[in-house]
Amino acid sequence: MKLSKEELLKYFDAHVKYEIQMLQFTSKLPLLDGDDAQTLYCNMVFESFCIHLRNLLNFFYPPNSRKPSDVYAEYYFEKDNWWKENVVPISDSLEKARFRVNKEVGHLTTERIASMIPEKEWDRSQLMGEIVPIVTLFWKNADYIER
């Protein structure tokens, strides 16, 4: 589905900016531990971070199963393939994070990690350090956004 320049501008302002902002905000909120209310808060913040990370990863690095109504970063460039030619390949840790969000947050599956073991930890700072340059590349070069 190819959107017009005006539709892309509106979509960016309404949706892509929101994903970027929510990812940024949730990366900075503290994860608390303790009583049930704190645990619930912690889980909500963390799951929000995960969902916004996955949404942006799918926007920047479309999955193989594209849907006609989905919108991707490459749509925001006048020159065909500009995005694919200039964005760095997705890192192993970002790809692993996308997989984990799909399995541990986005679906009920037997592949969820059930207990607090070291493999369940997420390094939000590292993930942000990897995705911020990708967001910046898009932000500085996309033709169909207003800065």
Residue frames as qw, qx, qy, qz and C-alpha x, y, z in Angstrom:
[[0.000, 0.890, 0.457, 0.000, 0.00, 0.00, 0.00],
 [0.436, 0.155, 0.012, 0.886, 1.58, 3.25, -1.09],
 [0.120, -0.814, -0.454, 0.342, 0.44, 6.34, 0.78],
 [0.332, 0.828, 0.106, 0.438, 0.57, 9.86, -0.62],
 [0.381, 0.307, -0.372, 0.789, 3.05, 12.39, 0.78],
 [0.380, -0.463, 0.105, -0.794, 0.24, 14.07, 2.74],
 [0.888, -0.310, -0.228, -0.251, -0.95, 10.73, 4.15],
 [0.774, 0.072, -0.416, 0.472, 2.60, 9.83, 5.17],
 [0.090, 0.420, -0.299, 0.852, 3.01, 13.19, 6.92],
 [0.634, -0.432, 0.015, -0.641, -0.22, 12.68, 8.86],
 [0.933, -0.149, -0.329, -0.002, 0.67, 9.08, 9.69],
 [0.567, 0.247, -0.445, 0.648, 4.09, 10.09, 10.97],
 [0.149, -0.427, 0.267, -0.851, 2.67, 12.82, 13.18],
 [0.755, -0.330, -0.021, -0.566, -0.09, 10.59, 14.55],
 [0.983, -0.149, -0.051, -0.089, 1.70, 7.27, 14.92],
 [0.789, 0.292, -0.296, 0.452, 5.45, 7.05, 14.25],
 [0.035, 0.609, -0.350, 0.711, 6.30, 10.00, 16.52],
 [0.742, -0.477, 0.119, -0.455, 4.19, 8.38, 19.24],
 [0.977, -0.024, -0.167, 0.131, 6.13, 5.11, 18.99],
 [0.544, 0.438, -0.332, 0.635, 9.45, 6.94, 19.20],
 [0.239, -0.602, 0.271, -0.713, 8.32, 9.05, 22.16],
 [0.866, -0.380, 0.033, -0.323, 6.85, 6.11, 24.08],
 [0.904, 0.116, -0.263, 0.316, 9.97, 4.03, 23.54],
 [0.311, 0.509, -0.344, 0.726, 12.13, 6.90, 24.78],
 [0.465, -0.558, 0.204, -0.657, 9.94, 7.59, 27.82],
 [0.939, -0.279, -0.024, -0.199, 9.58, 3.97, 28.87],
 [0.783, 0.280, -0.373, 0.412, 13.32, 3.37, 28.54],
 [0.152, 0.479, -0.399, 0.767, 13.87, 5.92, 31.31],
 [0.665, -0.510, 0.018, -0.546, 11.15, 4.93, 33.77],
 [0.116, -0.446, 0.842, -0.281, 12.46, 2.93, 36.69],
 [0.717, -0.131, -0.639, -0.245, 11.54, -0.70, 37.03],
 [0.406, -0.517, 0.475, -0.585, 10.47, -1.14, 40.64],
 [0.557, -0.028, -0.830, 0.007, 10.39, -4.32, 42.62],
 [0.129, -0.128, 0.629, -0.756, 8.44, -5.13, 45.73],
 [0.436, 0.268, 0.692, -0.509, 4.77, -5.39, 46.56],
 [0.484, 0.447, 0.736, 0.155, 2.07, -6.24, 44.04],
 [0.255, 0.923, 0.201, -0.207, 1.36, -2.65, 43.00],
 [0.120, -0.767, 0.489, 0.398, 5.03, -1.98, 42.29],
 [0.452, -0.075, 0.834, 0.308, 5.34, -5.26, 40.38],
 [0.450, 0.677, 0.582, 0.003, 2.28, -4.41, 38.30],
 [0.117, 0.942, -0.090, -0.302, 3.72, -0.96, 37.55],
 [0.316, -0.536, 0.683, 0.382, 7.06, -2.53, 36.62],
 [0.497, 0.212, 0.810, 0.227, 5.41, -4.99, 34.26],
 [0.373, 0.836, 0.386, -0.113, 3.31, -2.28, 32.59],
 [0.002, 0.881, -0.317, -0.352, 6.32, -0.04, 31.97],
 [0.370, -0.361, 0.787, 0.336, 8.42, -2.91, 30.71],
 [0.506, 0.402, 0.752, 0.129, 5.73, -4.33, 28.41],
 [0.297, 0.913, 0.164, -0.226, 5.06, -0.88, 26.99],
 [0.137, -0.729, 0.548, 0.386, 8.78, -0.49, 26.24],
 [0.459, -0.071, 0.849, 0.254, 8.80, -3.90, 24.53],
 [0.486, 0.640, 0.595, -0.018, 5.76, -3.25, 22.35],
 [0.218, 0.941, -0.050, -0.255, 7.05, 0.15, 21.17],
 [0.276, -0.564, 0.691, 0.359, 10.48, -1.34, 20.49],
 [0.502, 0.184, 0.820, 0.204, 8.91, -4.10, 18.38],
 [0.410, 0.815, 0.382, -0.145, 6.69, -1.62, 16.51],
 [0.085, 0.894, -0.309, -0.313, 9.70, 0.51, 15.60],
 [0.380, -0.345, 0.800, 0.311, 11.83, -2.49, 14.66],
 [0.516, 0.429, 0.733, 0.110, 9.07, -3.68, 12.33],
 [0.280, 0.923, 0.133, -0.227, 8.79, -0.16, 10.91],
 [0.024, -0.813, 0.506, 0.286, 12.52, 0.12, 10.26],
 [0.001, 0.313, -0.929, -0.199, 13.14, -3.57, 9.44],
 [0.752, 0.038, -0.077, -0.654, 9.94, -5.02, 7.96],
 [0.606, -0.169, 0.769, -0.109, 9.27, -8.64, 8.79],
 [0.091, -0.065, 0.856, 0.505, 8.96, -11.17, 6.00],
 [0.038, 0.549, 0.832, 0.073, 5.19, -11.32, 6.46],
 [0.013, 0.087, -0.001, -0.996, 4.24, -7.83, 5.30],
 [0.219, 0.618, 0.727, -0.203, 0.63, -6.76, 5.43],
 [0.301, 0.562, 0.416, 0.649, -0.79, -4.41, 2.77],
 [0.230, -0.901, -0.245, -0.273, -1.99, -1.94, 5.41],
 [0.697, -0.523, -0.056, 0.487, 1.33, -1.79, 7.31],
 [0.243, 0.955, -0.111, 0.124, 3.54, 1.30, 6.99],
 [0.865, -0.163, 0.017, 0.474, 7.33, 1.08, 6.80],
 [0.311, -0.712, 0.132, 0.616, 10.23, 3.55, 7.00],
 [0.409, -0.005, 0.610, 0.679, 11.12, 3.03, 3.34],
 [0.190, 0.743, 0.609, 0.200, 7.83, 4.71, 2.33],
 [0.188, -0.914, -0.151, 0.325, 9.15, 8.03, 3.64],
 [0.359, -0.489, 0.452, 0.654, 11.88, 8.38, 1.01],
 [0.562, 0.667, -0.072, -0.484, 11.46, 9.70, -2.51],
 [0.335, 0.552, -0.736, -0.202, 14.38, 7.70, -3.86],
 [0.953, -0.077, -0.188, -0.225, 13.53, 4.01, -4.13],
 [0.902, -0.032, -0.313, 0.297, 15.69, 1.83, -1.89],
 [0.106, 0.733, -0.348, 0.574, 17.29, 4.81, -0.10],
 [0.657, -0.568, 0.309, -0.388, 16.38, 3.38, 3.28],
 [0.995, -0.044, 0.082, 0.044, 17.51, -0.16, 2.47],
 [0.706, 0.507, -0.179, 0.461, 20.80, 1.12, 1.08],
 [0.105, 0.663, -0.325, 0.666, 21.60, 3.39, 4.05],
 [0.703, -0.558, 0.198, -0.394, 20.25, 1.75, 7.19],
 [0.013, -0.464, 0.878, -0.117, 22.61, -0.60, 8.96],
 [0.591, -0.131, -0.763, -0.226, 21.52, -4.24, 9.06],
 [0.682, -0.610, -0.010, -0.403, 19.55, -5.12, 12.14],
 [0.025, 0.550, -0.776, 0.308, 21.89, -6.19, 14.91],
 [0.473, -0.086, -0.877, 0.030, 21.70, -9.61, 16.51],
 [0.086, -0.210, -0.691, 0.687, 20.60, -8.09, 19.82],
 [0.405, 0.201, 0.040, -0.891, 17.79, -6.07, 18.21],
 [0.592, 0.056, -0.659, -0.461, 16.65, -9.11, 16.23],
 [0.358, -0.124, -0.873, 0.308, 16.74, -11.17, 19.42],
 [0.137, 0.196, 0.454, -0.858, 14.72, -8.46, 21.21],
 [0.540, 0.121, -0.284, -0.783, 12.09, -8.50, 18.44],
 [0.560, -0.022, -0.816, -0.141, 11.87, -12.29, 18.70],
 [0.215, -0.149, -0.779, 0.570, 11.60, -12.12, 22.49],
 [0.325, 0.147, 0.205, -0.911, 8.86, -9.47, 22.38],
 [0.608, 0.060, -0.526, -0.592, 6.93, -11.61, 19.93],
 [0.603, -0.080, -0.792, 0.042, 7.26, -14.65, 22.18],
 [0.348, -0.191, -0.678, 0.619, 7.29, -13.20, 25.70],
 [0.126, 0.309, 0.299, -0.894, 4.95, -10.21, 25.42],
 [0.397, 0.231, -0.330, -0.825, 3.02, -10.38, 22.15],
 [0.713, -0.007, -0.578, -0.397, 1.75, -13.95, 22.30],
 [0.738, -0.393, 0.454, -0.309, 0.79, -16.64, 24.75],
 [0.763, 0.432, -0.478, -0.044, 3.30, -19.33, 23.95],
 [0.918, -0.365, -0.043, 0.152, 5.32, -22.06, 25.61],
 [0.679, 0.350, -0.114, 0.636, 8.45, -20.12, 24.56],
 [0.228, -0.876, 0.073, -0.419, 7.95, -17.51, 27.28],
 [0.436, 0.229, -0.669, 0.557, 10.64, -17.38, 29.94],
 [0.546, -0.621, -0.515, -0.227, 8.73, -18.07, 33.14],
 [0.650, -0.653, -0.231, 0.312, 11.04, -17.20, 36.00],
 [0.001, -0.976, 0.218, 0.010, 13.56, -14.55, 36.94],
 [0.858, -0.136, 0.247, 0.429, 16.70, -16.10, 35.53],
 [0.271, -0.537, 0.275, 0.750, 19.56, -14.14, 33.95],
 [0.244, 0.180, 0.726, 0.617, 18.29, -14.94, 30.43],
 [0.025, 0.770, 0.636, 0.051, 15.08, -13.06, 31.19],
 [0.239, -0.684, -0.077, 0.685, 16.84, -9.74, 31.89],
 [0.490, 0.741, 0.309, 0.340, 16.64, -7.01, 29.26],
 [0.440, -0.331, -0.002, 0.835, 19.26, -4.30, 28.85],
 [0.265, 0.867, 0.419, -0.058, 17.07, -1.35, 27.88],
 [0.138, -0.850, 0.242, 0.448, 20.05, 1.01, 27.77],
 [0.381, -0.237, 0.738, 0.503, 21.89, -1.19, 25.28],
 [0.368, 0.532, 0.733, 0.210, 18.79, -1.57, 23.08],
 [0.105, 0.947, 0.203, -0.224, 18.23, 2.20, 23.14],
 [0.279, -0.674, 0.451, 0.515, 21.89, 2.74, 22.27],
 [0.379, 0.021, 0.798, 0.467, 21.39, 0.59, 19.19],
 [0.265, 0.662, 0.681, 0.166, 18.05, 1.96, 18.00],
 [0.057, -0.851, -0.129, 0.506, 18.68, 5.68, 18.56],
 [0.169, -0.424, 0.528, 0.716, 21.13, 5.94, 15.59],
 [0.174, 0.318, 0.847, 0.389, 18.52, 4.23, 13.39],
 [0.027, 0.829, 0.523, -0.195, 15.80, 6.66, 14.53],
 [0.168, -0.736, 0.138, 0.641, 18.24, 9.53, 13.96],
 [0.239, -0.099, 0.713, 0.652, 19.10, 8.36, 10.44],
 [0.107, 0.590, 0.768, 0.223, 15.40, 8.19, 9.61],
 [0.109, -0.848, -0.356, 0.377, 14.62, 11.51, 11.29],
 [0.203, -0.634, 0.272, 0.694, 17.40, 13.41, 9.51],
 [0.104, -0.213, 0.724, 0.648, 16.81, 11.96, 6.05],
 [0.285, 0.492, 0.823, -0.012, 13.14, 11.06, 5.56],
 [0.069, 0.195, 0.382, 0.900, 11.55, 13.15, 2.84],
 [0.384, -0.502, -0.520, -0.575, 7.98, 12.91, 4.10],
 [0.488, -0.595, -0.534, 0.350, 8.13, 14.19, 7.66],
 [0.019, 0.881, 0.000, 0.472, 8.02, 17.67, 9.12],
 [0.643, -0.058, -0.464, 0.606, 10.87, 18.43, 11.46]]
